[in-house]
Amino acid sequence: MYITGNRIIDCALIAWFLAQLIKVLLELLMERRFRPSLLVSSGGMPSSHSACVMGCTTAVGKSTGWGSPLFAVCIVFSVVVMYDACNVRRSAGDTAKRVNQLMKRVERLTAEDIAEDLKIIMGHTPLQVLMGALLGVAVGFLL
């Protein structure tokens, strides 16, 4: 039985959902806080981006063969997404962190003038990307 009617999409969605659920559970275990908002947030352990693309890629490899052109395209796509998750988005998060630190030094006129801190946790560490990728591969093989 399929969730979407497509086994490959189902693998990607289930891998993404499991990664998001793991984030909530890790927060609960390690910080003793229940934050269901983590189900739809970006960043953190494991990378749901990596889990999603590797779930899809693994399912395609199983369906079409590990030497198929479609599997090759999926691998390239997955590497680009994981590179972005690890490097480009992480750099944006580092920049947001520095801007937030700078803003704390600026004299605040009113609370409305400086509405909200920039989002810091945008990207992933290499370990978070690896763990997300392994989760995606596992889901792709298991389903």
Salt bridges, closest charged atoms under 4 A:
GLU27 OE2 - ARG33 NH2 2.35
GLU27 OE2 - ARG35 NH1 3.17
